[in-house]
Amino acid sequence: MIYAITNKNPETVSRFETWDALHASMFSPYGNTTIFSIPCFIPGRNYRERKHAAENALKRAQEIMSTPGLYMGELAEIEAECERIARRYGQLREARENALC
């Protein structure tokens, strides 16, 4: 699942199942563009690359969570996903310091 904020509706977080669904919404007649996105699948060939990608994803999550007007349910979903990513890649302490989980 991918969480993204688009120009079409910058006050809410949109959820997409795949990158193709995100790109399909971006290239719509409305001219949407993605402002922030959080991939829940962390790419990388080894643990070091995945840990770096997870750190970048958590930074983007912090930017998304700081946007005004998000619902509590959306914040809870993003927090749960951030906690899962942080636990898996050994960044739970930093995520908690930055109020991501």
N, C-alpha and C positions, 0 to 999 in steps of 0.2 A: 504494500500500500504506500502511496506517495501523498504527502500533505503539501499543499501549495496555496499561495495567495496570488491571485491574478488581478489584472487591471479591471476586469469586468466587474468584480465585486471585492474590492480591497478590504472590506470590513470582516469578511468571513474566510475561513479556511476551507478549501475544497479538497475532497478526498478522491484519489484516482487509484484504480487497481493496478494499472500498468503504465509504463512510460508512453505507450502508444495512445492510451486514453488521454493522458495529459497533453500530448502533442496535438491530438485531434481537437481538443478544446481550444488550444492556442491558435490553431490555424482556421478558426471559424470566421464567418463574415463579420463578426463583431470586433475582430482585431485584438483578441486577448493576448496578453503577454504575461509570463510568470514573473512575479516579483521575488518570491522566495520559494524554495521547495526543500522538503526533507525526504530523502529516500530511506525507506526502511530496510532495503537490501544494501548491505555495505560491500562494495566491490574491492577486489585486491587479490594478488597472487599469493601473498604470504601474510603472516600475522601483522608484521610491521606496517605494510601498506593498508591493511584493513583497519588497524588502530588509528592511523592518520586520517583515513576517510571517515571513520566514526567520529573523530574529534571535529572534523569539518562539519559533519552532519549535526552534531550537537551545537556548534556555534550558530548554524543556520536556524536550528530549532529555537535558540534563544532569541533570535531576531523575530521569528514568527510569533513567539509567545509575548513579545513586547508590543505587538500591534493592538491598538484599542478596539474594543467592541467585539471581542471573541466571547463565545458562550462558554460556560463552565464545562459543559460536556466536551467541547472541542479541546479545551485546555487539559482536561483529564485524559483524553485519548493521546494527546501529544506527550504529556508527562509520562504516561505508561510506556509509550514507545521509546522515549528518551531513556527511561530507566532500563529497559530491556537492552538497548544498545550500549549504555554505559556499563552495565553488569557484564555483558559479554566481552567487552574490550578493555576492562580494567580501569575505567574512568568514572567510577561511581562517586568517589570523593569529590572530584572536580565538578561533576554534574550537580551534586547536592550543594556545593558552595555557590554555584551559579543559579540555584533555585530552579533547576530543570526537573528534578524529581524529589 
